[in-house]
Amino acid sequence: MPFTLATWNINSVRLREAQVTRLLGEETPDILCLQEIKSPVDKMPLEAFRALGYTHVVARGQKGYNGVAILSKLPIEDAGDRDYAALGHARHVAARLENGVVIHNFYVPAGGDIPDREQNIKFGQKLDFLTEMRDVFAEEKPQKSILVGDLNIAPREDDVWDHKKLLKIVSHTPVEVNHLTDVMEAGGWADVTRQDIPSGKLYSWWSYRSPDWDAADKGRRLDHIWATGDIRASAHSSRILRATRGWEQPSDHVPVFATFDL
């Protein structure tokens, strides 16, 4: 069963309902995973998504912050969630397809501005979140699973606009990259995007602070699609839809796509 999946930090699903419906109408992924929906589930514009064929929804929301949702044309069932690092945040939800594939949708904490857990509690929370992800996957090795989301880390040198300048900037510090690598290794995860696009600069986020994001092109690849080793070979056609960053009232993130034949 081939299906196309996309992941997108939408930065408020209610504020950007038009952008989501445009993406669903133009790109028609079978599954769209959203992060930072910033809405209780019952306040999401679900009718607009259902009208486009996305009749299946598994989500965890909260008022004004965080929140993750999986919209699907294909039947899915709720596969639970976990409160990583005991933050009380809606940052993880999982859904299971009829073929048994489990999709994990994550929104890892950004981590604040100072890469020091002693000076910045948010950075410590981010590292603790990642450590618990590692431990959960090590304890129960995932199989036939896909992990997507805004992981808020650009791990590779070519995932950022300037490796040396960002080594002390949250999202690209060695300690964060090491934590993310530990998560990948614990779960036997493969980076599907880089499996398909193995080299070259690749970004999924550009700051709102940049007056001309496109010309400056100071991006980072913070949004990811992973697959477990048993299904990694079925993934292909990865792409990042950079154009959405130029849409009216855009999110600062853009969608990442991959197709699976399972």
Backbone bond lengths (Angstrom), bond angles and torsions (degrees), N, CA, C in turn:
res aa  C-N    CA-C-N  psi(-1)  N-CA   C-N-CA  omega(-1)  CA-C   N-CA-C  phi
1 M - - - 1.473 - - 1.519 109.77 -
2 P 1.330 117.74 105.74 1.465 118.78 176.57 1.530 110.93 -77.52
3 F 1.322 115.91 140.07 1.461 120.17 173.56 1.521 109.21 -149.32
4 T 1.309 115.10 150.11 1.461 121.78 178.20 1.517 109.03 -107.53
5 L 1.308 114.65 134.05 1.455 121.79 -177.70 1.525 109.15 -122.56
6 A 1.334 116.30 143.03 1.459 121.69 175.31 1.516 109.49 -130.61
7 T 1.330 116.12 149.97 1.455 121.79 174.73 1.518 108.98 -127.76
8 W 1.343 116.31 140.18 1.467 120.27 -173.09 1.526 110.10 -153.99
9 N 1.323 116.69 122.55 1.463 120.71 167.27 1.520 106.18 -79.25
10 I 1.332 115.62 109.45 1.460 120.13 -170.78 1.527 113.12 -90.83
11 N 1.350 117.16 -15.72 1.465 121.07 178.15 1.533 111.52 55.48
12 S 1.332 115.26 56.04 1.474 126.97 178.68 1.524 111.28 98.16
13 V 1.316 115.21 102.06 1.466 121.01 -178.07 1.525 111.38 -71.12
14 R 1.311 117.52 -28.36 1.465 119.70 178.99 1.529 110.64 -76.08
15 L 1.316 116.40 -41.41 1.463 120.48 178.41 1.526 111.14 -66.58
16 R 1.336 116.01 -31.12 1.471 120.11 -175.16 1.525 112.04 -117.33
17 E 1.308 116.06 35.28 1.465 120.30 175.45 1.523 110.92 -55.64
18 A 1.328 117.22 -42.16 1.467 120.81 -177.85 1.527 111.81 -63.55
19 Q 1.336 116.80 -36.90 1.457 119.73 178.69 1.525 111.10 -68.69
20 V 1.332 116.05 -39.00 1.468 119.05 178.97 1.524 110.68 -66.26
21 T 1.317 116.98 -46.57 1.470 119.27 -179.58 1.531 111.14 -65.36
22 R 1.323 116.95 -33.24 1.470 119.29 176.24 1.526 110.41 -64.47
23 L 1.320 116.56 -44.91 1.459 120.19 179.40 1.524 110.62 -62.49
24 L 1.324 116.23 -45.64 1.466 119.95 -179.21 1.525 111.04 -63.43
25 G 1.325 116.65 -38.15 1.457 120.72 -179.68 1.515 113.21 -72.20
26 E 1.344 117.13 -39.02 1.461 120.86 -175.23 1.528 113.10 -86.20
27 E 1.318 116.98 -37.18 1.467 120.76 -173.31 1.525 113.14 -102.50
28 T 1.311 117.29 -24.56 1.473 125.63 177.34 1.535 114.49 46.72
29 P 1.335 118.43 49.96 1.467 117.42 173.06 1.526 109.40 -63.48
30 D 1.307 117.20 152.05 1.463 119.65 176.54 1.523 111.15 -70.95
31 I 1.330 115.77 -31.57 1.461 121.89 -177.77 1.518 108.77 -137.42
32 L 1.326 116.70 134.19 1.459 121.82 174.67 1.521 108.50 -125.09
33 C 1.330 115.24 120.88 1.463 121.39 176.40 1.520 108.67 -101.75
34 L 1.313 116.37 125.74 1.456 122.41 -177.67 1.520 110.23 -112.71
35 Q 1.324 115.48 145.10 1.453 121.30 171.75 1.523 109.86 -123.86
36 E 1.313 114.53 162.26 1.467 123.35 -179.34 1.533 110.60 52.92
37 I 1.339 114.85 50.13 1.464 118.87 -179.33 1.524 111.80 -72.00
38 K 1.336 117.15 -22.24 1.465 122.70 174.18 1.525 112.81 55.33
39 S 1.315 116.68 41.65 1.460 120.10 -175.66 1.522 110.53 -157.15
40 P 1.322 117.57 142.91 1.471 118.46 166.03 1.523 108.45 -61.47
41 V 1.323 116.39 151.95 1.468 119.66 -176.74 1.522 111.50 -59.91
42 D 1.346 117.34 -38.76 1.467 119.54 -176.66 1.522 113.14 -72.67
43 K 1.329 117.52 -7.55 1.464 120.97 177.33 1.530 112.42 -103.38
44 M 1.326 116.97 -1.88 1.459 120.45 177.84 1.534 110.19 -69.29
45 P 1.335 118.16 149.25 1.471 121.08 179.05 1.532 112.05 -78.72
46 L 1.322 115.84 61.19 1.468 120.89 -172.14 1.522 112.58 -68.16
47 E 1.322 117.79 -31.20 1.466 119.73 -179.81 1.520 111.49 -61.77
48 A 1.326 116.14 -38.58 1.469 119.94 178.64 1.521 110.67 -64.12
49 F 1.321 116.81 -35.78 1.459 120.20 179.76 1.534 110.55 -75.73
50 R 1.317 116.15 -38.49 1.472 119.56 177.41 1.529 111.21 -61.84
51 A 1.317 116.02 -36.60 1.463 120.48 -179.71 1.530 111.82 -62.35
52 L 1.327 116.42 -22.20 1.463 121.12 178.99 1.528 111.78 -97.13
53 G 1.331 116.62 6.21 1.459 120.43 175.86 1.515 114.80 103.05
54 Y 1.330 117.08 -0.82 1.470 120.52 -178.66 1.530 108.28 -92.60
55 T 1.315 114.13 78.19 1.464 121.06 -171.14 1.524 112.99 -91.49
56 H 1.326 116.64 -6.68 1.463 120.56 -178.90 1.525 109.30 -113.15
57 V 1.318 116.75 128.28 1.464 121.71 -176.22 1.524 110.09 -137.96
58 V 1.320 115.63 130.67 1.466 122.24 169.38 1.521 105.88 -125.95
59 A 1.317 117.48 123.19 1.462 119.57 -172.49 1.517 111.67 -151.21
60 R 1.339 113.98 158.01 1.448 122.70 169.19 1.523 106.52 -133.69
61 G 1.322 116.34 123.46 1.449 118.68 -176.74 1.516 112.30 -127.91
62 Q 1.322 115.21 169.96 1.452 121.65 171.80 1.519 107.72 -155.86
63 K 1.285 116.83 157.09 1.454 122.08 -173.45 1.527 111.41 -69.70
64 G 1.323 116.11 119.29 1.447 121.60 169.35 1.511 117.71 81.26
65 Y 1.336 118.12 -13.79 1.462 120.09 -174.95 1.525 110.61 -142.50
66 N 1.345 114.93 156.45 1.465 121.99 168.03 1.529 112.13 52.30
67 G 1.319 117.20 -144.67 1.458 122.03 177.70 1.516 113.09 93.07
68 V 1.347 115.48 137.25 1.465 122.31 179.87 1.525 108.96 -136.42
69 A 1.320 116.18 144.50 1.461 120.66 -178.19 1.520 110.43 -145.67
70 I 1.334 115.51 146.57 1.455 122.15 174.70 1.523 107.51 -121.87
71 L 1.340 115.65 115.24 1.466 122.73 178.05 1.524 107.58 -103.06
72 S 1.327 117.53 135.02 1.456 118.78 -174.32 1.524 112.79 -145.18
73 K 1.327 114.08 141.25 1.459 119.97 168.46 1.522 110.27 -80.00
74 L 1.313 115.42 -25.57 1.462 121.59 -178.67 1.523 109.96 -90.17
75 P 1.316 117.98 148.48 1.471 119.66 177.25 1.528 111.30 -59.53
76 I 1.318 116.13 132.42 1.462 121.52 175.14 1.523 108.36 -136.13
77 E 1.317 115.39 153.89 1.456 119.98 174.43 1.517 109.47 -121.95
78 D 1.302 116.22 149.50 1.452 122.42 -179.61 1.526 109.25 -63.68
79 A 1.329 116.55 125.78 1.465 121.46 179.24 1.520 111.45 -111.88
80 G 1.334 116.60 16.54 1.453 120.49 172.38 1.514 114.99 94.79
81 D 1.325 114.34 -175.66 1.454 121.78 -179.47 1.514 108.30 -152.48
82 R 1.323 116.34 170.71 1.455 121.37 177.25 1.526 108.55 -142.35
83 D 1.319 115.77 139.27 1.463 121.51 177.75 1.523 108.35 -90.81
84 Y 1.330 115.76 81.31 1.457 120.60 -177.12 1.523 111.08 -63.52
85 A 1.322 115.22 137.59 1.470 124.55 -179.25 1.530 112.49 61.84
86 A 1.341 116.27 13.88 1.476 121.76 177.04 1.527 111.97 51.37
87 L 1.319 116.07 43.81 1.460 120.96 -179.07 1.527 112.95 -85.25
88 G 1.347 116.48 -16.23 1.455 119.45 -176.02 1.516 112.53 72.59
89 H 1.336 116.29 23.03 1.463 122.16 -178.32 1.527 110.55 -105.70
90 A 1.321 116.54 150.67 1.468 121.80 173.80 1.529 107.95 -86.09
91 R 1.335 115.71 88.37 1.465 120.69 -174.32 1.533 113.48 -125.45
92 H 1.321 117.63 2.87 1.458 120.13 179.59 1.521 109.96 -151.90
93 V 1.309 115.51 138.91 1.461 121.37 170.06 1.522 107.30 -152.16
94 A 1.318 115.93 150.74 1.465 120.87 179.96 1.518 110.12 -129.11
95 A 1.323 115.77 149.20 1.466 122.16 177.85 1.521 109.03 -137.23
96 R 1.329 115.98 150.86 1.457 121.00 -179.00 1.522 110.35 -117.59
97 L 1.328 115.81 128.68 1.456 121.65 175.43 1.527 109.98 -78.89
98 E 1.316 116.41 165.07 1.464 120.72 -179.67 1.525 112.91 -62.93
99 N 1.338 116.76 -24.94 1.472 119.58 178.40 1.522 112.40 -85.09
100 G 1.338 116.93 6.07 1.457 121.24 176.18 1.515 115.22 93.12
101 V 1.318 118.13 -8.14 1.463 120.80 178.87 1.534 109.75 -67.87
102 V 1.324 115.55 131.53 1.465 121.10 177.49 1.523 108.99 -103.03
103 I 1.319 115.80 131.23 1.459 122.08 178.02 1.526 108.44 -109.59
104 H 1.331 116.28 120.72 1.456 122.20 175.22 1.528 108.67 -100.68
105 N 1.321 116.15 127.67 1.459 122.02 179.21 1.525 108.06 -113.50
106 F 1.344 116.99 118.46 1.463 122.63 -175.14 1.527 112.44 -119.31
107 Y 1.319 114.16 144.94 1.456 121.18 167.48 1.527 106.70 -127.36
108 V 1.323 115.55 93.73 1.464 121.72 -177.75 1.528 108.91 -73.56
109 P 1.335 118.44 139.74 1.473 120.28 179.17 1.522 111.97 -54.27
110 A 1.327 115.87 144.09 1.468 120.62 -179.00 1.520 111.28 -67.67
111 G 1.334 117.18 -38.83 1.457 119.72 174.87 1.514 116.58 98.98
112 G 1.335 117.78 9.31 1.462 119.14 177.63 1.515 112.78 70.20
113 D 1.327 116.20 -162.92 1.467 120.77 -172.70 1.525 114.84 -105.84
114 I 1.328 117.96 -20.06 1.460 120.78 -175.85 1.529 109.38 -108.08
115 P 1.330 118.40 119.21 1.466 120.86 -176.35 1.528 112.90 -81.07
116 D 1.327 115.10 58.96 1.463 121.36 -178.77 1.519 107.92 -149.81
117 R 1.318 117.36 114.94 1.463 119.91 -174.66 1.527 112.09 -68.57
118 E 1.320 117.98 -21.44 1.464 120.22 177.99 1.525 111.09 -73.95
119 Q 1.313 116.77 -33.61 1.459 121.65 -179.28 1.529 112.99 -94.51
120 N 1.315 116.88 -16.98 1.454 121.09 -170.73 1.525 109.78 -142.16
121 I 1.316 116.62 103.80 1.469 121.30 -176.56 1.526 111.71 -61.10
122 K 1.337 116.98 -31.81 1.466 119.78 -178.52 1.523 111.95 -66.41
123 F 1.332 116.20 -33.26 1.465 118.78 178.30 1.525 109.97 -68.16
124 G 1.325 115.97 -40.18 1.459 119.89 176.00 1.510 112.17 -61.96
125 Q 1.324 116.59 -40.38 1.464 120.49 178.37 1.529 111.23 -62.69
126 K 1.321 115.93 -38.56 1.462 119.77 178.26 1.525 111.19 -63.34
127 L 1.318 116.64 -45.92 1.459 120.00 179.57 1.524 111.09 -65.12
128 D 1.331 117.09 -38.77 1.466 120.32 178.44 1.527 111.38 -65.79
129 F 1.329 116.53 -38.05 1.464 122.12 177.65 1.540 109.22 -59.84
130 L 1.324 115.75 -47.96 1.460 120.95 -179.11 1.528 111.59 -66.45
131 T 1.325 116.51 -37.57 1.463 120.06 178.37 1.524 110.79 -63.38
132 E 1.323 116.76 -40.64 1.460 119.02 178.53 1.527 111.00 -69.14
133 M 1.323 117.80 -37.06 1.469 119.76 173.48 1.515 110.13 -56.49
134 R 1.323 116.16 -47.45 1.473 120.61 178.55 1.528 111.35 -57.00
135 D 1.314 115.73 -47.62 1.465 120.01 -175.90 1.531 112.16 -66.46
136 V 1.326 116.24 -39.55 1.470 120.31 178.96 1.525 110.39 -63.26
137 F 1.330 116.92 -44.59 1.462 119.92 -178.43 1.524 111.67 -72.40
138 A 1.326 117.41 -30.05 1.458 120.25 177.58 1.526 110.93 -70.57
139 E 1.340 115.44 -37.17 1.462 120.09 -178.16 1.522 112.15 -72.07
140 E 1.314 115.49 -39.61 1.467 120.20 179.11 1.519 108.70 -131.68
141 K 1.317 115.82 93.92 1.466 122.17 -174.26 1.530 110.29 -59.42
142 P 1.324 117.95 120.42 1.467 118.97 -179.18 1.527 111.33 -70.60
143 Q 1.317 115.43 146.50 1.453 121.71 175.32 1.526 108.85 -133.31
144 K 1.320 115.53 150.23 1.459 121.22 178.30 1.538 110.10 47.50
145 S 1.332 114.98 51.39 1.460 120.53 -173.51 1.523 111.61 -132.54
146 I 1.321 114.12 152.52 1.459 123.10 176.36 1.528 107.15 -124.76
147 L 1.311 116.79 134.78 1.458 122.44 176.71 1.517 107.93 -118.22
148 V 1.330 115.72 127.36 1.460 119.96 179.73 1.524 109.31 -133.48
149 G 1.330 114.46 166.52 1.451 117.76 170.05 1.508 114.43 140.50
150 D 1.326 112.83 179.87 1.457 121.79 173.34 1.526 105.95 -85.73
151 L 1.320 115.76 100.26 1.461 121.17 -178.25 1.525 111.32 -90.54
152 N 1.319 116.65 -4.48 1.462 123.38 173.91 1.523 113.76 55.89
153 I 1.333 115.29 29.10 1.460 121.33 173.58 1.521 108.25 -140.02
154 A 1.318 115.50 132.23 1.462 122.36 172.80 1.530 106.17 -104.52
155 P 1.322 118.78 100.05 1.464 120.14 -166.44 1.523 116.44 -77.31
156 R 1.321 118.09 -32.54 1.462 119.96 -171.93 1.522 112.06 -98.69
157 E 1.324 115.96 159.72 1.460 120.03 179.05 1.527 111.44 -60.42
158 D 1.341 116.14 -35.54 1.463 119.10 -179.52 1.528 112.56 -90.07
159 D 1.345 116.53 12.07 1.469 121.58 172.25 1.526 111.72 -94.06
160 V 1.329 117.16 1.77 1.472 121.79 178.99 1.522 109.34 -135.52
161 W 1.300 114.99 159.35 1.471 119.26 -176.16 1.526 112.89 -72.27
162 D 1.340 117.32 -26.88 1.464 120.58 177.85 1.524 108.51 -151.70
163 H 1.327 116.41 102.49 1.462 121.53 -175.51 1.530 112.27 -57.33
164 K 1.319 117.87 -49.15 1.462 120.96 -175.69 1.527 112.12 -65.03
165 K 1.319 116.40 -40.53 1.468 119.75 -178.65 1.518 112.45 -70.38
166 L 1.335 117.69 -23.41 1.463 120.31 -175.89 1.531 113.90 -101.83
167 L 1.320 117.69 4.46 1.459 119.94 -177.90 1.524 113.15 -62.23
168 K 1.320 117.13 -25.11 1.463 120.91 178.74 1.524 111.87 -109.84
169 I 1.335 116.31 15.00 1.460 122.40 179.20 1.529 109.04 -104.28
170 V 1.334 115.73 130.95 1.453 120.16 -179.65 1.524 110.23 -55.04
171 S 1.302 115.37 131.57 1.476 128.80 -177.91 1.517 111.74 110.36
172 H 1.353 117.35 -15.79 1.472 118.62 -179.13 1.528 111.57 -136.32
173 T 1.321 117.74 11.27 1.460 119.30 -179.52 1.528 110.45 -71.29
174 P 1.323 117.16 151.57 1.467 119.52 -179.78 1.525 113.50 -56.88
175 V 1.328 118.51 -37.24 1.463 119.47 -178.12 1.530 110.86 -65.85
176 E 1.322 117.51 -38.43 1.468 120.27 177.21 1.523 111.11 -67.84
177 V 1.307 116.41 -44.23 1.467 120.53 179.79 1.527 110.11 -61.65
178 N 1.331 116.61 -40.35 1.462 120.24 178.35 1.530 110.99 -63.91
179 H 1.329 116.83 -42.07 1.466 120.33 177.89 1.530 111.04 -61.94
180 L 1.335 116.47 -42.40 1.461 119.83 179.87 1.527 110.98 -66.77
181 T 1.312 116.56 -39.32 1.463 120.71 176.95 1.525 110.70 -61.20
182 D 1.324 116.25 -39.39 1.468 120.50 177.69 1.530 111.20 -62.76
183 V 1.331 116.45 -39.56 1.472 120.69 177.06 1.528 109.81 -61.53
184 M 1.325 116.19 -46.98 1.468 120.65 -178.79 1.526 110.90 -60.59
185 E 1.312 115.95 -46.25 1.466 119.81 -176.56 1.524 111.25 -68.60
186 A 1.328 117.40 -38.39 1.463 120.75 -179.10 1.522 111.58 -62.54
187 G 1.340 116.03 -37.34 1.456 119.99 -178.23 1.511 114.72 -95.59
188 G 1.318 117.16 -2.24 1.464 119.72 -176.58 1.515 111.66 65.33
189 W 1.338 115.67 34.23 1.474 120.49 -176.25 1.530 111.30 -83.55
190 A 1.319 115.75 148.27 1.458 122.82 173.46 1.524 109.03 -116.96
191 D 1.311 116.10 138.77 1.465 122.77 177.94 1.533 107.92 -78.16
192 V 1.308 116.21 98.24 1.463 121.46 -174.29 1.526 111.77 -62.71
193 T 1.324 117.19 -40.48 1.462 120.11 -178.30 1.523 111.22 -60.29
194 R 1.324 115.70 -46.25 1.463 119.28 -179.40 1.523 111.95 -78.47
195 Q 1.316 118.11 -17.67 1.461 121.28 171.55 1.527 109.44 -65.51
196 D 1.334 115.24 -39.01 1.466 120.66 -179.62 1.524 113.46 -86.48
197 I 1.345 116.14 -31.77 1.470 121.53 -178.12 1.527 106.41 -124.86
198 P 1.325 117.53 78.43 1.463 120.87 -166.46 1.519 116.09 -71.99
199 S 1.317 118.58 -16.65 1.463 118.32 -177.59 1.516 110.54 -145.90
200 G 1.327 115.14 162.48 1.461 121.79 177.76 1.518 112.55 99.53
201 K 1.312 114.98 156.39 1.464 121.29 178.86 1.523 110.01 -61.81
202 L 1.323 115.36 136.04 1.459 120.46 -176.70 1.524 108.14 -149.84
203 Y 1.347 116.00 121.54 1.464 120.87 -175.64 1.528 110.99 -128.29
204 S 1.335 115.43 153.22 1.471 120.24 173.69 1.526 111.98 -130.24
205 W 1.339 116.88 2.94 1.476 121.90 -178.29 1.514 109.76 -144.60
206 W 1.347 114.03 136.47 1.458 121.84 173.66 1.524 107.69 -134.89
207 S 1.309 117.20 131.33 1.460 122.25 -174.46 1.520 112.37 -62.26
208 Y 1.332 115.30 144.56 1.461 120.88 171.92 1.533 110.87 -65.77
209 R 1.316 117.01 -20.79 1.475 121.00 -175.34 1.521 112.59 -72.55
210 S 1.322 116.24 -18.84 1.465 119.31 -179.24 1.530 109.66 -77.90
211 P 1.341 118.38 123.31 1.465 120.27 -177.38 1.530 113.49 -64.37
212 D 1.327 116.79 -29.86 1.465 121.38 176.51 1.520 107.78 -136.87
213 W 1.333 115.48 83.94 1.463 121.09 -173.66 1.527 112.55 -57.62
214 D 1.347 116.15 -37.05 1.454 120.46 -173.94 1.524 111.45 -71.26
215 A 1.328 116.13 -46.40 1.462 120.12 -179.08 1.528 111.38 -70.70
216 A 1.337 116.06 -42.07 1.466 119.54 179.84 1.525 111.01 -69.52
217 D 1.324 116.04 -39.95 1.461 124.40 175.77 1.538 112.63 53.34
218 K 1.318 115.81 42.92 1.467 120.56 178.34 1.535 109.06 -92.77
219 G 1.316 114.95 71.80 1.458 120.62 -173.19 1.511 114.09 -100.91
220 R 1.347 114.42 173.72 1.462 122.28 175.36 1.531 107.97 -144.07
221 R 1.320 116.89 146.84 1.475 120.54 176.24 1.529 108.29 -94.54
222 L 1.321 115.12 92.64 1.459 121.96 -177.11 1.525 112.54 -99.52
223 D 1.323 117.44 -14.05 1.467 123.06 -172.33 1.530 109.40 -110.30
224 H 1.316 115.73 133.03 1.464 119.92 -165.90 1.523 112.87 -135.39
225 I 1.337 114.17 154.62 1.462 122.85 168.43 1.519 107.02 -129.36
226 W 1.330 115.70 121.27 1.458 122.50 178.38 1.526 109.34 -118.52
227 A 1.313 115.56 160.67 1.467 121.12 173.87 1.516 109.24 -142.00
228 T 1.326 116.53 149.88 1.456 119.97 176.02 1.526 109.56 -70.18
229 G 1.336 114.76 158.89 1.459 119.80 -173.59 1.513 114.89 -59.22
230 D 1.338 116.66 -28.22 1.463 119.24 -177.20 1.526 112.96 -73.71
231 I 1.336 117.46 -15.70 1.472 119.16 179.79 1.527 113.04 -125.29
232 R 1.314 118.33 2.48 1.463 120.51 -175.89 1.530 112.42 -59.36
233 A 1.328 116.51 -33.52 1.463 119.95 -178.44 1.521 112.47 -69.71
234 S 1.333 117.00 -15.90 1.467 120.42 -179.77 1.528 112.27 -85.65
235 A 1.340 116.55 -6.06 1.473 120.42 -176.88 1.524 110.67 -90.74
236 H 1.320 115.14 143.14 1.470 119.80 179.11 1.534 109.47 -164.16
237 S 1.327 115.19 178.34 1.474 123.09 173.62 1.528 112.82 60.50
238 S 1.325 116.59 35.67 1.462 119.69 177.39 1.519 110.94 -68.40
239 R 1.321 115.11 144.27 1.458 120.72 176.89 1.520 109.37 -161.12
240 I 1.316 114.71 158.25 1.464 122.13 176.48 1.515 107.64 -119.33
241 L 1.330 116.63 126.40 1.461 121.27 -173.55 1.527 110.19 -89.90
242 R 1.323 114.68 77.06 1.461 122.82 -176.01 1.533 112.35 -57.05
243 A 1.321 117.00 -33.37 1.474 121.06 -173.36 1.520 113.19 -58.04
244 T 1.347 118.42 -28.03 1.458 119.93 -176.78 1.529 112.18 -65.60
245 R 1.340 117.30 -21.40 1.475 119.84 178.29 1.527 110.65 -66.65
246 G 1.328 115.96 -19.97 1.453 120.37 178.67 1.513 113.90 -97.13
247 W 1.337 118.21 2.50 1.457 120.70 176.57 1.524 110.43 -69.25
248 E 1.319 115.75 163.49 1.458 120.08 178.21 1.530 110.16 -63.88
249 Q 1.326 115.98 136.75 1.467 123.15 179.80 1.537 110.67 47.76
250 P 1.335 117.03 59.72 1.468 119.61 -171.73 1.525 113.08 -80.49
251 S 1.310 115.29 160.88 1.452 120.91 161.24 1.519 107.76 -71.14
252 D 1.329 117.03 158.80 1.465 119.31 175.21 1.528 111.31 -81.58
253 H 1.328 116.79 -8.01 1.470 122.35 173.90 1.529 109.14 -105.60
254 V 1.335 116.01 158.91 1.458 121.12 174.97 1.532 109.28 -123.49
255 P 1.337 117.12 159.43 1.473 120.06 -177.33 1.527 112.86 -71.71
256 V 1.333 113.71 145.17 1.470 122.07 173.82 1.529 107.11 -114.73
257 F 1.335 116.92 134.38 1.465 122.49 -175.13 1.527 111.52 -118.49
258 A 1.316 115.47 152.56 1.460 122.32 167.10 1.524 108.04 -155.14
259 T 1.324 116.14 152.60 1.458 121.62 176.59 1.533 108.19 -115.40
260 F 1.338 114.74 141.49 1.463 121.49 179.53 1.525 109.51 -123.39
261 D 1.307 117.18 138.34 1.470 122.42 172.97 1.514 107.94 -108.46
262 L 1.327 115.98 98.32 1.458 120.58 -175.12 1.521 110.91 -133.78
